[in-house]
């Protein structure tokens, strides 16, 4: 037994005084769909609905004399730290960007109670992080990194310890979401090379993939924060030291819009609420095909902190990814009967979800923003063919992110 395995097991044992193991559940729907045993490690069912309290617990229990614990986070890490500050009776100061939604602030405050202080600083996370680190130095506090800390990595490895205990051994294949690398590096360090891995990142925050290509951690030029639980601009130095040998073939990036399809499927079919990052491991099953047939596969559903006010956005993005909803800017003739003529082009399964005159571009024409939903993506082919035959001029802006963010 390696020293790391012993420490991970000791950390797991100590956690049992705070919270029970999260369930490992065989999922019949996914198993049938992919022709294998698909088990879900339900970190979305932890006390803070993510695995982040594990690393926070382990790091804090090893620093009993710290006068104050400090972190910078707008999400799951903040809630995990807050929960553990209350458990240990320690003072914590949690820095969050000014732009953090009230729902996240309130949940963090609920978990931490009177043991924590929340400071809203900076419009962007980098500013928030600098403020937290400065405060930590000035107060001789202990900074709790969300991932790039040996004690945190060791704590996150408790996920692997529980999987082994619950499964009665190691899985054949592990699907792991990756943000800064704390969870994935901890699980990899525990199970070693006896398990096949797939490391999954959102396309707009694929910092592990970038680091594997360059051979070292690199800062991404930009980050799409939709999957905020895994949208990290640069993987940690310590975590990458453990992950650098995994190989690009075992690294997958998932389009954010496709994640929305999986989130809705899990909600509607299974009644499981997952945040975007929490759906990464499940979504990646689509890409593995025959590679997992007949195998015992574990997907870590890393978090379920989802604000239902975002559900319309998730549905919208899912429909666009599946080709069930498109947006056009249409040059509409300004003559009697033109609108009726256009409406006759729609099929029986088509529906207008948006119709807005933007401006008159000429005396006899007007620009119209139109959104159309359908139940069969192939119906758009017939619809567009009718537009072309009638001489209507249009531009499909569905996948034009720059334009869509202003007019959709």
C-alpha positions in Angstrom: 0.0 0.0 0.0 1.4 3.4 -1.0 1.5 6.3 1.4 -1.1 8.2 -0.7 -3.5 5.3 -0.6 -3.2 5.1 3.2 -3.7 8.8 3.6 -6.8 8.8 1.3 -8.3 5.9 3.3 -7.6 7.7 6.6 -9.2 10.9 5.3 -12.2 8.9 4.2 -12.6 7.2 7.6 -12.4 10.6 9.3 -15.1 12.0 7.0 -17.6 9.5 8.4 -17.9 11.6 11.5 -19.2 14.4 9.2 -21.2 12.9 6.4 -22.0 9.4 5.0 -20.6 8.0 1.7 -22.4 9.3 -1.4 -24.4 6.6 -3.2 -23.0 4.5 -6.0 -26.0 3.5 -8.1 -26.4 1.2 -11.1 -28.4 3.1 -13.7 -30.6 0.9 -15.8 -31.4 3.5 -18.5 -27.8 4.3 -19.2 -26.7 0.7 -19.0 -29.2 -0.3 -21.6 -28.4 2.6 -23.8 -24.6 1.9 -23.9 -24.6 -1.9 -23.5 -22.6 -1.9 -20.3 -22.9 -1.5 -16.5 -23.1 2.2 -15.9 -22.8 3.2 -12.2 -23.2 6.8 -11.1 -21.1 8.0 -8.2 -23.6 10.6 -6.9 -21.5 13.5 -5.6 -24.5 15.6 -6.4 -26.1 14.1 -3.2 -23.4 15.2 -0.8 -24.5 17.7 1.9 -23.4 20.6 -0.3 -24.4 18.8 -3.6 -20.8 18.5 -4.8 -17.6 16.7 -3.9 -15.8 19.9 -2.9 -16.4 19.5 0.8 -14.1 16.4 0.8 -11.0 18.4 0.0 -12.0 21.2 2.3 -12.5 18.8 5.1 -9.1 17.1 4.7 -7.2 20.4 4.3 -8.9 22.0 7.4 -8.5 19.0 9.7 -4.7 19.1 9.0 -4.5 22.8 10.0 -6.2 22.9 13.5 -4.2 26.0 14.6 -5.0 28.2 11.6 -6.5 31.5 12.9 -8.7 31.9 9.8 -9.3 29.9 6.6 -9.5 31.9 3.3 -10.7 31.0 -0.1 -11.8 32.5 -3.4 -14.8 30.9 -5.1 -18.2 31.7 -6.5 -19.5 28.2 -6.4 -19.1 24.7 -5.0 -15.7 25.3 -3.3 -17.1 28.2 -1.4 -20.0 26.1 -0.1 -17.7 23.2 0.8 -15.4 25.5 2.8 -18.4 27.2 4.5 -19.8 23.9 5.5 -16.5 22.7 7.0 -15.9 26.1 8.8 -19.2 25.5 10.6 -18.3 21.9 11.4 -14.9 22.6 12.8 -16.1 25.8 14.5 -13.4 27.8 12.6 -13.6 31.3 11.2 -13.6 31.5 7.4 -13.5 34.4 5.0 -14.8 33.7 1.5 -14.1 36.0 -1.3 -16.5 36.1 -4.2 -16.8 38.2 -7.4 -19.2 41.1 -7.2 -21.1 39.5 -10.0 -21.9 36.3 -8.1 -25.6 35.4 -8.2 -27.5 36.0 -5.0 -28.6 32.3 -4.9 -24.9 31.2 -4.6 -24.2 33.8 -1.9 -27.2 32.8 0.1 -26.4 29.1 -0.1 -22.8 29.7 1.0 -24.0 31.8 3.9 -26.5 29.1 4.9 -23.8 26.5 5.1 -21.4 28.6 7.0 -23.7 30.5 9.3 -21.9 32.8 11.8 -18.6 31.1 11.2 -18.0 32.8 7.8 -17.7 36.2 6.3 -18.4 36.8 2.7 -16.5 39.6 0.9 -17.6 40.6 -2.6 -14.6 41.8 -4.5 -13.8 42.3 -8.2 -15.8 41.9 -11.3 -13.6 39.0 -12.5 -12.4 35.9 -10.6 -8.7 36.8 -11.1 -9.3 40.0 -9.2 -11.1 38.1 -6.5 -8.3 35.6 -6.1 -5.7 38.3 -5.7 -7.7 40.0 -3.0 -8.2 36.7 -1.2 -4.4 35.9 -1.3 -3.5 39.4 -0.1 -5.9 39.2 2.8 -4.6 35.7 3.7 -1.0 37.1 3.8 -2.0 40.1 5.9 -3.9 38.0 8.5 -1.6 35.0 8.6 -4.5 32.9 7.5 -4.5 29.5 5.7 -5.5 29.7 2.0 -7.7 26.9 0.8 -7.0 26.2 -2.8 -10.0 24.6 -4.7 -7.7 22.0 -6.3 -3.9 22.7 -6.3 -3.1 21.5 -2.8 -1.8 18.1 -1.7 -4.3 17.9 1.2 -7.2 18.8 -1.1 -6.1 16.2 -3.7 -5.9 13.6 -0.9 -9.4 14.5 0.3 -10.9 14.3 -3.2 -9.4 10.8 -3.5 -11.9 9.7 -0.9 -14.3 9.4 -3.9 -12.1 6.6 -5.2 -12.0 4.9 -1.8 -15.8 4.9 -1.6 -16.1 3.5 -5.1 -13.8 0.6 -4.3 -15.7 -0.2 -1.1 -19.1 0.1 -2.7 -18.2 -1.8 -5.9 -16.2 -4.5 -4.1 -13.2 -3.7 -6.3 -12.0 -1.4 -9.0 -14.2 -0.4 -12.0 -13.1 -1.3 -15.5 -13.5 2.3 -16.7 -13.8 5.6 -14.9 -15.4 8.8 -16.4 -14.0 11.8 -14.5 -14.9 15.5 -15.0 -11.9 17.8 -14.9 -11.7 21.4 -13.8 -8.5 22.3 -12.0 -7.7 18.6 -11.6 -8.2 18.0 -7.8 -10.7 15.2 -8.2 -9.2 13.6 -11.2 -5.6 13.6 -9.9 -6.7 12.2 -6.6 -8.7 9.4 -8.1 -5.9 8.6 -10.6 -3.3 8.5 -7.8 -5.5 6.1 -5.8 -6.5 3.6 -8.5 -3.3 3.8 -10.5 -3.0 2.3 -14.0 -5.3 -0.8 -13.3 -8.3 1.3 -14.5 -9.1 2.8 -17.9 -9.9 6.5 -17.6 -11.7 9.1 -19.6 -11.0 12.7 -18.4 -13.8 15.0 -19.5 -13.7 18.8 -19.9 -16.1 21.5 -21.3 -14.8 22.7 -24.6 -14.7 26.3 -23.4 -12.4 25.4 -20.4 -10.2 22.5 -21.6 -7.2 23.3 -19.5 -6.0 19.7 -19.1 -6.2 19.1 -22.8 -4.1 22.3 -23.5 -1.6 21.3 -20.9 -1.2 17.8 -22.3 -0.6 19.3 -25.7 2.1 21.6 -24.4 3.6 19.3 -21.8 3.0 21.9 -19.0 0.1 24.0 -17.5 -0.8 26.8 -19.8 -3.3 29.7 -19.4 -6.3 29.6 -21.8 -6.9 32.7 -23.8 -10.6 32.7 -22.8 -12.9 30.5 -20.7 -16.6 29.8 -21.3 -18.1 29.9 -17.8 -21.4 28.0 -18.7 -20.0 24.8 -17.0 -18.7 26.9 -14.2 -17.9 23.9 -11.9 -15.2 22.8 -14.4 -14.4 26.0 -16.4 -10.9 26.7 -15.2 -8.4 28.8 -17.1 -5.2 26.9 -16.1 -4.8 23.4 -14.5 -2.9 23.3 -11.2 0.8 22.6 -11.1 0.4 19.9 -8.5 -2.6 18.3 -10.2 -0.9 18.3 -13.6 2.2 16.6 -12.1 -0.1 13.7 -11.4 -2.1 13.8 -14.7 0.7 14.6 -17.2 1.0 10.9 -18.3 -2.6 10.2 -19.0 -2.3 10.9 -22.8 -4.5 12.9 -25.1 -6.4 9.8 -26.2 -7.9 9.6 -22.8 -9.0 13.3 -22.8 -12.3 14.4 -24.2 -13.8 17.9 -24.6 -17.6 18.3 -24.7 -19.5 21.2 -26.4 -21.4 23.1 -23.8 -24.6 22.9 -25.8 -24.4 19.1 -25.9 -24.1 19.1 -22.1 -27.5 20.6 -22.1 -29.0 17.6 -23.9 -27.6 15.3 -21.2 -28.8 17.6 -18.4 -32.4 17.5 -19.8 -32.2 13.8 -20.4 -31.1 13.0 -16.8 -33.8 15.4 -15.4 -36.7 14.2 -17.6 -35.9 10.4 -17.7 -34.2 9.9 -14.3 -35.3 12.8 -12.2 -31.6 13.6 -11.5 -30.7 17.3 -11.3 -27.1 17.9 -12.5 -25.2 21.2 -13.0 -23.4 21.4 -16.3 -20.1 20.2 -14.9 -21.9 17.4 -13.1 -23.2 16.1 -16.4 -19.7 15.9 -18.1 -18.9 12.3 -17.2 -22.4 11.0 -18.3 -22.3 13.0 -21.5 -19.0 11.6 -22.5 -20.5 8.1 -22.7 -21.8 9.1 -26.2 -18.2 9.2 -27.5 -17.0 5.9 -26.3 -19.2 3.4 -28.2 -17.8 -0.1 -28.4 -14.9 0.8 -26.1 -17.2 0.3 -23.1 -19.4 -2.5 -24.3 -19.9 -5.1 -21.6 -17.6 -3.2 -19.2 -18.3 -1.9 -15.6 -18.2 1.9 -16.0 -18.4 4.5 -13.2 -19.4 8.1 -14.0 -18.7 10.6 -11.3 -21.7 13.1 -11.3 -19.7 15.8 -9.6 -22.3 18.3 -8.7 -26.0 19.2 -8.7 -26.0 22.9 -7.8 -28.2 24.0 -10.6 -30.3 27.2 -10.5 -33.7 26.4 -12.1 -33.9 29.9 -13.4 -31.3 28.7 -16.0 -33.6 25.9 -17.2 -35.0 27.9 -20.2 -31.4 28.6 -21.3 -30.5 24.9 -21.0 -33.5 23.9 -23.1 -32.7 26.5 -25.7 -29.1 25.4 -26.0 -30.1 21.7 -26.2 -32.6 22.4 -29.0 -30.1 24.4 -31.0 -27.5 21.6 -30.6 -29.9 19.0 -31.7 -31.0 21.1 -34.7 -34.6 21.4 -33.4 -34.5 25.2 -33.2 -33.0 27.7 -35.6 -32.8 31.4 -35.9 -32.9 33.4 -39.1 -32.7 37.0 -40.2 -35.2 37.1 -43.0 -35.6 39.8 -45.7 -39.4 40.1 -45.7 -41.1 41.8 -48.7 -43.4 44.6 -47.5 -46.4 43.7 -49.6 -49.9 42.2 -48.8 -49.8 38.5 -48.4 -46.1 38.1 -48.0 -46.3 37.0 -44.3 -49.1 34.6 -45.1 -47.0 33.1 -48.0 -44.1 32.7 -45.6 -46.3 31.0 -43.0 -47.5 28.4 -45.6 -43.9 27.2 -45.9 -43.9 25.9 -42.4 -44.6 22.1 -41.9 -47.1 20.6 -39.5 -44.4 20.0 -36.8 -42.9 23.5 -37.1 -43.7 26.4 -34.7 -42.7 30.0 -34.6 -41.0 30.7 -31.3 -39.8 34.3 -32.0 -40.9 36.9 -34.6 -39.6 40.4 -34.4 -39.2 43.2 -37.0 -35.7 44.6 -36.6 -35.9 47.5 -39.1 -36.8 48.3 -42.7 -33.7 47.9 -44.8 -35.4 49.4 -47.9 -38.7 50.9 -48.9 -40.2 47.5 -49.9 -38.4 45.2 -47.5 -38.0 44.7 -43.8 -35.5 42.6 -41.7 -37.2 40.1 -39.4 -35.7 38.0 -36.6 -37.5 34.7 -36.6 -37.0 31.6 -34.4 -38.5 28.3 -35.5 -38.9 25.1 -33.4 -39.6 21.7 -34.8 -39.8 18.1 -33.6 -37.7 16.7 -36.5 -34.5 18.4 -37.4 -34.7 17.1 -41.0 -37.8 19.3 -41.6 -35.6 22.4 -41.9 -34.3 21.1 -45.2 -37.8 21.2 -46.8 -38.6 24.5 -45.2 -35.4 26.2 -46.5 -35.9 24.7 -50.0 -39.3 26.4 -50.1 -37.8 29.7 -49.1 -35.2 29.4 -51.8 -37.7 28.5 -54.4 -39.8 31.6 -53.5 -36.8 33.9 -53.6 -36.8 34.8 -50.0 -33.4 36.1 -48.7 -32.3 34.8 -45.3 -29.3 34.3 -43.0 -29.1 31.4 -40.5 -27.6 32.9 -37.3 -28.2 29.9 -35.1 -24.5 29.2 -34.6 -23.2 32.7 -34.9 -22.3 33.2 -31.3 -21.3 36.9 -31.7 -24.5 37.8 -33.4 -26.8 35.5 -31.4 -25.7 37.0 -28.0 -27.0 40.4 -29.1 -30.3 39.5 -30.9 -31.4 36.1 -29.5 
